[in-house]
Amino acid sequence: MKKIFLFYTLFFAFISWAQKQSTIKTKSFNLGVIEEIDSKILNEKRTLNIYLPEGYSEKDTTKYPVIYLLDGSANEDFIHIVGLVQYNNFSWIDRVPKSIVVGIANVDRRRDFTSPTTFKTVKERYPSSGGSENFISFIEKELQPFIEKKYNTSTKTIIGQSLGGLLVTEVLFKKPELFDKYIIISPSLWWNDGELLKANPKILEETSANKKDIYLGVGKEGLGPVFDNHVMEVDANILYDKIKYSKNKNINIYFDYLPAEDHATVTHPAVFNAFRILYPKKVTE
């Protein structure tokens, strides 16, 4: 009899516990919002993953820096870059100012991040390439106005790695006014046999009115995928020298070699270092 009583006591206790568990509501964990922009320049809709800093309010007059992230899909770089931004916002760290992050989700990165090519081997390997001019125009004429109209924004930073780093370099050379800070990681400067390394952009020929801060990071990466005369870290050094010793003295460029990282692993530690370098620790008196 005692065994039967104990059984029913435990049974009803379990039922009561199970009922309580079923009343606990599951809530979603939101990292940001998803916007969609209909681009007439690209003739397609583009998805934007947007992180808004804690305390952000449309009614607030506070303006926030914007970090534009290439390869900004949820399954690419958006989540871990947002994590670095949020981490550096902690009050006990307080290195990076509270910022909006705009992740530009990819449709065809080989198309969007590259200039036209006349090299047969490149055309065969990257048949959709050559759309960087349109993509830069999309950033300038559609994306930035969209973000600036909808959100409270101030300064602008862009982050790109690999072909994304190639595009960021092209923006710096051709449309430097679009951003204040440039984070270039493992840029694919081998494209078109070093096309950008051979360029003489206007921004390097004269001192511009607006200051530019540039972080250039690269791992131990070796040869590029097409041309056997282009080593990734060597090309990055050449780009650094080209900018560092240009006539424009209003450009600050920082070179960061990460020998423990390769092309696949360099992005996260490089962006962490970029934030540390571009936003020096505040000195307290």
C-alpha positions as CSV (number, residue, x, y, z in Angstrom):
1,M,0.0,0.0,0.0
2,K,2.8,2.4,0.9
3,K,4.5,1.7,-2.5
4,I,1.2,2.5,-4.3
5,F,0.8,5.7,-2.4
6,L,4.5,6.7,-3.1
7,F,4.0,5.9,-6.8
8,Y,0.9,8.1,-7.1
9,T,2.6,10.9,-5.1
10,L,5.5,11.0,-7.5
11,F,3.3,10.6,-10.6
12,F,1.2,13.6,-9.7
13,A,4.2,15.6,-8.7
14,F,5.7,14.9,-12.2
15,I,2.4,15.9,-13.9
16,S,2.4,19.2,-11.9
17,W,6.0,19.9,-12.9
18,A,5.3,19.1,-16.5
19,Q,2.3,21.5,-16.6
20,K,4.4,24.3,-15.1
21,Q,7.1,23.7,-17.7
22,S,4.5,23.9,-20.5
23,T,3.4,27.3,-19.4
24,I,7.0,28.8,-19.9
25,K,6.9,30.8,-23.1
26,T,9.7,30.5,-25.6
27,K,10.9,33.9,-26.7
28,S,13.0,34.7,-29.8
29,F,16.5,36.2,-29.3
30,N,16.8,39.1,-31.6
31,L,20.1,40.4,-32.7
32,G,18.8,43.1,-35.0
33,V,16.4,43.8,-37.8
34,I,16.2,42.8,-41.4
35,E,15.5,45.4,-44.0
36,E,15.1,45.0,-47.8
37,I,16.1,47.6,-50.3
38,D,14.9,47.5,-53.9
39,S,18.0,48.6,-55.9
40,K,17.3,50.1,-59.3
41,I,21.1,50.2,-60.0
42,L,21.6,46.5,-59.3
43,N,18.2,45.6,-60.7
44,E,17.4,43.4,-57.7
45,K,16.3,43.4,-54.1
46,R,19.1,43.4,-51.4
47,T,18.8,42.2,-47.9
48,L,20.3,44.2,-45.0
49,N,21.0,42.8,-41.6
50,I,21.0,45.7,-39.2
51,Y,22.2,45.8,-35.6
52,L,21.0,48.7,-33.4
53,P,22.9,49.5,-30.3
54,E,21.4,49.2,-26.8
55,G,19.2,52.2,-26.0
56,Y,18.8,53.2,-29.7
57,S,15.5,55.1,-30.3
58,E,14.2,56.7,-33.4
59,K,12.8,59.6,-31.2
60,D,16.3,60.2,-29.7
61,T,18.4,63.0,-31.2
62,T,21.6,61.0,-30.5
63,K,23.5,60.1,-33.7
64,Y,25.4,56.9,-34.1
65,P,28.4,55.9,-36.2
66,V,27.5,53.3,-38.9
67,I,29.7,50.3,-39.7
68,Y,29.0,48.9,-43.2
69,L,29.9,45.3,-43.5
70,L,30.5,43.5,-46.7
71,D,29.7,39.7,-46.6
72,G,27.1,40.7,-44.1
73,S,24.7,37.7,-44.4
74,A,23.7,36.0,-41.2
75,N,25.7,32.9,-42.2
76,E,28.8,35.0,-43.1
77,D,30.3,37.8,-41.0
78,F,27.4,39.7,-39.6
79,I,26.9,37.8,-36.3
80,H,30.5,37.7,-35.1
81,I,31.3,41.3,-36.2
82,V,28.2,42.5,-34.3
83,G,29.5,40.5,-31.3
84,L,32.8,42.4,-31.4
85,V,31.0,45.7,-31.6
86,Q,28.7,44.9,-28.7
87,Y,31.6,43.5,-26.7
88,N,33.6,46.7,-27.1
89,N,30.5,48.7,-26.1
90,F,30.5,47.2,-22.6
91,S,30.9,50.0,-20.0
92,W,34.0,48.4,-18.5
93,I,35.6,48.3,-21.9
94,D,34.1,51.4,-23.7
95,R,36.4,51.3,-26.6
96,V,34.2,51.4,-29.7
97,P,31.3,54.0,-29.6
98,K,27.8,52.6,-29.7
99,S,27.3,51.9,-33.4
100,I,24.8,50.8,-36.0
101,V,26.1,47.8,-38.0
102,V,24.7,47.4,-41.5
103,G,25.4,43.9,-42.9
104,I,25.0,43.8,-46.7
105,A,23.9,40.3,-47.5
106,N,25.4,38.8,-50.6
107,V,23.8,37.9,-53.9
108,D,26.9,37.4,-56.0
109,R,30.1,38.7,-54.3
110,R,32.3,37.7,-57.2
111,R,30.2,40.0,-59.4
112,D,29.8,42.9,-56.9
113,F,33.4,43.1,-55.5
114,T,35.4,42.9,-58.8
115,S,36.2,45.2,-61.7
116,P,36.0,44.0,-65.3
117,T,38.8,41.7,-66.5
118,T,40.5,41.0,-69.8
119,F,42.4,38.0,-68.4
120,K,41.1,34.8,-69.9
121,T,42.0,32.7,-66.8
122,V,40.2,35.1,-64.5
123,K,37.1,35.2,-66.8
124,E,36.9,31.4,-66.8
125,R,37.2,31.2,-63.0
126,Y,35.0,34.2,-62.2
127,P,32.4,34.3,-65.1
128,S,30.1,36.7,-63.4
129,S,32.8,39.2,-62.4
130,G,33.1,42.9,-63.2
131,G,30.3,44.6,-61.4
132,S,32.2,46.7,-58.8
133,E,31.3,50.0,-60.3
134,N,27.6,49.3,-60.1
135,F,28.0,48.1,-56.5
136,I,29.9,51.1,-55.4
137,S,27.2,53.3,-57.1
138,F,24.5,51.3,-55.2
139,I,26.4,52.0,-51.9
140,E,26.6,55.7,-52.7
141,K,23.3,56.5,-54.3
142,E,20.9,54.0,-52.7
143,L,22.2,52.3,-49.6
144,Q,23.8,55.2,-47.7
145,P,20.8,57.5,-48.4
146,F,18.4,54.7,-47.3
147,I,20.3,54.2,-44.0
148,E,20.8,57.9,-43.3
149,K,17.1,58.7,-43.9
150,K,15.8,55.9,-41.6
151,Y,18.4,55.9,-38.8
152,N,20.2,58.5,-36.7
153,T,23.7,58.3,-38.2
154,S,27.0,60.1,-38.0
155,T,30.4,58.8,-39.2
156,K,30.8,55.9,-41.6
157,T,33.2,52.8,-41.6
158,I,33.4,50.0,-44.1
159,I,34.8,46.5,-43.5
160,G,35.7,44.0,-46.2
161,Q,37.8,40.8,-46.4
162,S,39.3,39.0,-49.4
163,L,37.4,40.1,-52.5
164,G,35.5,42.4,-50.0
165,G,38.9,43.9,-49.1
166,L,39.6,44.4,-52.8
167,L,36.3,46.4,-53.1
168,V,37.1,48.5,-50.0
169,T,40.4,49.4,-51.5
170,E,38.7,50.3,-54.8
171,V,36.2,52.5,-52.9
172,L,39.1,54.2,-51.1
173,F,40.9,54.9,-54.4
174,K,37.8,56.0,-56.4
175,K,35.2,57.3,-53.9
176,P,37.2,58.1,-50.7
177,E,34.5,60.5,-49.5
178,L,32.0,57.7,-48.9
179,F,33.7,56.6,-45.6
180,D,35.7,58.0,-42.8
181,K,37.3,54.7,-41.7
182,Y,38.4,51.8,-43.9
183,I,39.0,48.3,-42.5
184,I,40.7,46.2,-45.2
185,I,41.5,42.6,-44.4
186,S,43.4,40.2,-46.7
187,P,42.5,42.1,-49.8
188,S,42.6,40.1,-53.1
189,L,45.0,42.6,-54.7
190,W,46.1,39.9,-57.2
191,W,42.9,40.8,-59.2
192,N,43.7,41.7,-62.7
193,D,47.4,41.2,-62.0
194,G,47.6,43.9,-59.3
195,E,45.4,46.5,-61.0
196,L,44.9,48.6,-57.9
197,L,48.5,48.4,-56.9
198,K,49.4,50.0,-60.2
199,A,46.8,52.7,-59.9
200,N,47.6,56.4,-59.1
201,P,44.4,57.6,-57.4
202,K,43.8,61.2,-56.8
203,I,43.5,60.7,-53.0
204,L,47.2,59.8,-52.9
205,E,48.4,62.7,-55.0
206,E,47.2,65.5,-52.8
207,T,46.2,66.2,-49.2
208,S,42.5,65.9,-48.8
209,A,40.4,68.0,-46.5
210,N,38.9,65.0,-44.7
211,K,41.0,62.7,-42.5
212,K,41.0,59.0,-43.3
213,D,41.9,56.2,-40.9
214,I,42.8,52.9,-42.5
215,Y,43.5,49.5,-41.0
216,L,45.1,46.9,-43.2
217,G,45.4,43.4,-41.8
218,V,46.6,40.2,-43.4
219,G,47.5,36.7,-42.2
220,K,50.1,34.2,-43.5
221,E,48.3,33.4,-46.7
222,G,50.6,32.7,-49.5
223,L,49.9,32.8,-53.3
224,G,46.7,34.3,-54.6
225,P,44.4,31.8,-56.5
226,V,45.2,32.9,-60.1
227,F,48.5,34.7,-60.6
228,D,51.7,33.0,-59.3
229,N,53.5,36.4,-58.9
230,H,51.1,37.6,-56.2
231,V,51.6,36.7,-52.6
232,M,48.8,38.0,-50.4
233,E,50.9,39.4,-47.6
234,V,53.4,40.9,-50.0
235,D,50.7,42.6,-51.9
236,A,49.3,44.0,-48.7
237,N,52.7,45.4,-47.8
238,I,52.9,47.0,-51.2
239,L,49.5,48.6,-50.7
240,Y,50.6,49.8,-47.2
241,D,53.7,51.5,-48.6
242,K,51.8,53.0,-51.5
243,I,49.4,54.7,-49.1
244,K,51.8,55.4,-46.2
245,Y,54.3,57.2,-48.3
246,S,51.9,59.1,-50.6
247,K,51.7,62.8,-50.8
248,N,48.5,62.9,-48.8
249,K,49.5,63.5,-45.2
250,N,45.9,63.4,-43.9
251,I,45.7,59.6,-44.2
252,N,46.6,57.4,-41.2
253,I,47.2,53.8,-42.2
254,Y,48.1,51.0,-39.8
255,F,49.5,47.7,-41.0
256,D,48.9,44.5,-39.0
257,Y,50.5,41.2,-39.8
258,L,48.9,38.2,-38.1
259,P,51.2,35.2,-38.9
260,A,49.1,32.8,-36.8
261,E,46.1,33.3,-39.1
262,D,45.3,32.2,-42.6
263,H,42.8,33.5,-45.2
264,A,40.0,31.6,-43.5
265,T,40.7,32.6,-39.9
266,V,42.0,36.1,-40.1
267,T,38.8,38.2,-40.2
268,H,37.7,38.0,-36.5
269,P,41.1,38.7,-34.9
270,A,41.8,41.4,-37.5
271,V,38.6,43.3,-36.8
272,F,39.3,43.0,-33.1
273,N,42.7,44.5,-33.7
274,A,41.2,47.2,-36.0
275,F,38.9,48.4,-33.3
276,R,41.7,48.5,-30.8
277,I,43.9,50.5,-33.2
278,L,41.3,52.8,-34.7
279,Y,39.7,53.5,-31.3
280,P,42.7,53.9,-28.9
281,K,42.0,53.3,-25.2
282,K,40.7,56.4,-23.5
283,V,43.1,58.0,-21.1
284,T,41.5,58.8,-17.7
285,E,42.9,61.6,-15.6
